Amino acid sequence: MDRGDIQDYRQLFLSDTPLMDVRAPIEFSKGAFPMAINLPVLNDGERELVGTCYKEKGQDAAIALGHTLLTDDIKAQRVKAWSDFAKANPEGYLYCFRGGLRSRSTQQALKDAGVNYPLVLGGYKAMRRFLIDELEVNAATLPYCVVAGPTGSGKTELILELDGAVDLEGLANHRGSSFGMLPGGQPSQIDFENRLSIALLRHREAKTSIASVIAPVFVEDEGRLIGRSALPETLKTRMSVSPAVILEATIESRVDRGVKDYAENMYDRFQVIYDTKEQAFDALEEHLKGSLSRIKRRLGGERHARLDGVLAEALREHKQTGSVQAYRELVSELLLEYYDPMYEYQDKQKQRPVLFKGDHNMILEWSRSEVVYEAY
């Protein structure tokens, strides 16, 4: 039984429906959806030529040029890619920017090849509009609980275990601190907003076993920016006045975590990307030195120079022996002399109720009790 075209954007996002995005690569790179694969009708150069023709000579001339550009070989390659996607994802849909000419021509080309495949009515523009509207509503109306605590206390680890949490740093692919850049780079602002909107949409749809109410969204305490990804103003405002839980941890465990996260684990991440250990280590060195350099002004020239020397020695020992213990001095001083004073100052500025304080396991146990809902 053939499936029809769809306009139920909510269901598309809630069910993680595979999507074939037939826009040009440059359009896809500026903004897309997590479950979309880019299989364009026209590449960037072809799209530019057709667009210019459309402006100068009208739609019919642009369509004719498009057919001319798509030689038999090129069209066959693209139809095969679309067919392969459709067969691998029989529950999916295709779309272009507005659900118009490009998606319908793709749909027809597939039909000519013996494949009936539905499209998303309204295309990318309508789906993006839906997510923008949903993000604003959910940012303003969902209950939030902010996970706060000093740097290195393990807030991200806790977020990943809390029921109903949204990992903002995971969505932004950034750890949030000066040393928080991750390999692979960050998503575009549009992609970040799309991911966030989908995560909040799913949270609203998920009811808890306690009176079938919407559970609070646990989010990590963040500034306006996570790297270069900006939180929506409505969400940032809500987070600033929402109840909080404070994650407590010893300085020893925080130093352990800092060394593991920013030296050991980061090196492992680079090893996945680069061909040799030498290249991975060079990338780690560049990353750590660049991160320290970014806070030079706040550290002051003298302190930065000293810590830069400590970092150089730690990198040398790491490279020669494989030991990461020499990073402990750097991490300890940054936590105690840089991050902690900043955290304490910012924490005093916040006027929000604190629901609970404790370590990782204590907060997990508390979060799964009915007591949590009494604050909402």
N, C-alpha and C positions, 0 to 999 in steps of 0.2 A: 504493500500500500504506500503510495507516494505521500510524502509529507508536504504540507503547504508552507508558504512564506510566513514569517513570524514577526510579531510586533510586541511580544511579551518580553521586554528587556529584563525585567526582574527575574524571570525564570531562567533566562540565559545565563545571568551572572550567578545565581544561586546554585545552579546545577553544573557549573564549570563546563559549559558547552563548548566544544571545539569550534573555532571560528577561522574561516579563510578570508584574510584581508587582501583584497585585490587592488588596493591603492598603490601608488608608486612608493618605492623605498624611502624617499625623503619625507613623505607624508607619514609613513609608518614610524620612522625614527623620532618624529616630533611628538607622537602620542599614539598609544595603542592599548590593547587589553591583554591581561596576563595569559589568556587562553587562545590568543590569536597567532596565526602564522602568516607571514607576508608572502603571497604568491601573486605578484602584480600582473595586471593586464598590460601595462606599459612601464618600461623602466624610466628612470628620471629624465634621461635625454629625450626619449620619445614623448613623454608627457609634456615637456617644455615646448617641443615643436608643435604638438597638437594644440596646446593651450594658446600659443601665439597665433596659430591659424584660426582658432575659434574667435579670438578677439578681432582679428583683421577681416575674416571672410565668413564667419558664421558657423553654425553647428553642422550643416550638411558637409561643408568643405572640410571641417575638422574630422568628421567621421570618415570621410573618404581618405584623408591623409593617414588616419589611424590604420585603415585596412591596407594601405600601401606599405606602411612601415612594418606591419606584421607579415613578413614573407611566410611562405608555406612552412619552411623549416622552423622558423621562430614560433609560429602559431602552434605547430605540432608539439613542440617542446613544452609550451605553456599549457596546452590542453592536457598533455600527459601529466604534468605536475598537478593540475587541478583534479584530474580524474583519480590520481593516486591518493590525494588527500581525501577526496569524497569517499573512496572505497575504504580507506583506513579509518575514517571518522563518519560512519553512516548516520550518526545522531547530530552532526554538525550543521553549520549554515555558512553562507558566504555573504560578504558585504563590501561596498565601496564607500565613498564619502557620504553620499546622500541616498544611497539605494537606487540610483538611477541608471544611467547608460552603461557604466562599466560593469556593475554587478549583473545587469540584465543580459549584456552581451556575453559575459562569462557563463551565466546560466544557460543561455542558448547554445554556446559552443559545447558545453557539457552535454546538453540534450542531444545535439547532433552526433556526439560520440557515444550516445546510448546511456548517459548517466543523468538521472533527474535529481537535482540538488536545489534545495530551497535557499532563499536569501532573507536577509534581515531588512524589513521595510524601514525606511528612514536612514539606514546605513549608520556609519560611524558617528555622524553629527548628532543623530537622535539618541544613540546609546550614550554618547558623551554627555549630552544635556541631561539625560536621566540620572547619570552618576553624579553630576554636579548638584542637581536638586536633592538627591538622596543624601549626599554628603552634608549638605547644609542642614537638612532636617535632623539627621542622626547626630551630627555634632552638637546641635542645640538641645536635643531632647533625650538622648540616651543617658542613663546614669553612669557616672565615671568614678573610678577609684584610682588614685595616682600612687604608684609605687616609687617612693623616694628613698634616699639614702646616699651616703658619701660615695665618691668614685671608687670603684673596685670592690664594692660590697656584694656584687653578684646580682644586680637588678635584672639584667637580661636573662640570666639562668632562671631566676624566679618567674619572670614573665612567661617563659616557655613552658613552665609547669602549671601555672595558674589556669583554672578553668575560665573560659570567657575572656582571655587576655588578647590584646592586639599588640603585636610586636612592631612598634613604630620604627625602630632602628633596622629591623629586618626588612621592612617595606622600603626603607630609604637606602639599604645596603651601606650603612655607616654606623659606627659605634657611638657617635654623638660627641666624643671628646676631641681634643686637639690631635690625639693619636688614633682617631677613629676611622680614618680612611681605609677602605677595603679594596682588594683587587677586583677588577671588573667594572669599577666606576659606579656612579649612582644613576638611577633612572632619571628620565626627564621629569620636570615638575608635573606635567600632565600625567605621565605614567604613575608617579607616586600618588597623586590624587585619585587616580582610577583604582589603584590597589587598595588604598585606604578606604575609599567609598565601598568597595566590594566587601572588605573585611567587616565594616560596621553594618552593612546591609545583612550579612550572614548572622552577625551577632543579634540583631533585632529579631530575626526569624527563629532563633534558637531559644526555646523556653526552658526554664529550669524546672526541676522536680518540686521546687518549693512554691506551691500555690500558682504554678504556671505563670510566673512573672518574668519580666526581663531582668536578667542578672546584671550587676554592674560590669562595665567594661574596665578591666585592669589595664592601665597604660603606664609606661615608664615616665617619670618626671623629665620633661624635655624643655629646652628653650624654644624660641620661635623657629630656629633652624636646626635641622639634623644634617650636618654637613651643609650641602647647598639645597636640600629639600625643605621647603617651608611648610609648616603646619598651617592649615586654614585658620584664619583669625577667630572664627567662632569656636573652633575646637580648643585653641590655645586659651581663650578666655574662660571656657568651661573648666578646663584642667586647672587653671589658676585658683579656682574657688571650690573645686571638688574635694571631698574627703580624701585623706591620704593614709597609707600605711608606711611605716618607716622600717626599712631593712637594716638590721644591725649586724656588724661583722668586726672581728678583731683586726688590728693593723697587720698582724702577721698573715692572716688569710687574704687580706686585700693586696698585700705585696705579692704573695704567691700567685694570685689571680692576674695581677697586672703583668707579671713576668710571663706567665703562660699565654695570656691573651695577645700581648703586644710584641713578644719576641718569638716564643716557641710556636704558637699557633699561626702567627703571621708568616713565619718562615715556611711552615707546612703548606700554607695557602699558595705561596709563591712557587713552591716546588711543583705544585700541580700545573702551574701555568708555564713555567720555563723548562727548557730541555735539560739543563745541567744544574747541579747544586751550586756551582759558581755563579751562574746567572741569578738563581733564586736568592743567594746571599747578597749579591750586589743590589738587588731590588729591595731586600730588607734593609740594608744599610741606607739606601737612598730614602726609603720611607721613614725610618726612625730619625735620621738627621733632619729631614725636611719637616717632620712633625715638631721636633724640638725647636727648630728655627722659627716656626710660625708663632711660638709664644715667647720669642726672645725679648720683645719690648716689655711684656708683662713680668718676665723674670728679672729683667735688668741685665745689662751687659756683663757684669762680673759674674753673677750667678750662672748665666747662660754659658759663658766660657768654661767655667768649672764643670758644669754638668755635661757639656759637649765633650770634655776630656774624659769624664767617667763613661760616657756612652762609647767613645772611641775604644777605650780599654775593654769594655764589655763585648763590643763587636769583635775585637781581636781575639779574645778568649773563646768566644762562641765559634768563630771560624776555625781556630786552631784545634780546639779540644772538644767542641760540641756541647760544652757546658754553658748554661744560661744563668748561672748563679750570680755572675758579676753584674747583671742588670738590676739586682735587688737594691743596690745603693741608689741608683738613679730613680727607680720606681718609688722607693720609700721617701726620698726627699721631695719628689714631685707631689706625692699624696699629702704629706704632712705640711709642706711649706707653700704649696701652690693650690692644689685642688681643695683641700679641707677648709682653708680660710675663705675661699670663694663660695663653697657650699654653705658654710655657716652664715655668711653674710646674706646670701640669697634666700636661705631658709627663714631668716628673721623677717624678711620683707613680705613673706607669704602669710595671708590671713585665711587659713583653712583648718578645719577640724582634723585631728589625727585620731583615726579609729583604732589603731593597733601598732605596737612596736615589738619587734622580735627578730629572731634569726630566720633563716630560710624555711626550716621545717615548721617552726611555730606559726609563721604566716600562712603556710600551706594549710595547716590544720585549721586555723582560724577562718580562712577563706571559704572552707567547705561547710561551715556551720551556718545556722539560721541567723546568728547574731549579725552577720554581714548586712542583712536586708533591713535591719532596724534603723539604719542611718539614711534610708532612701524612701 
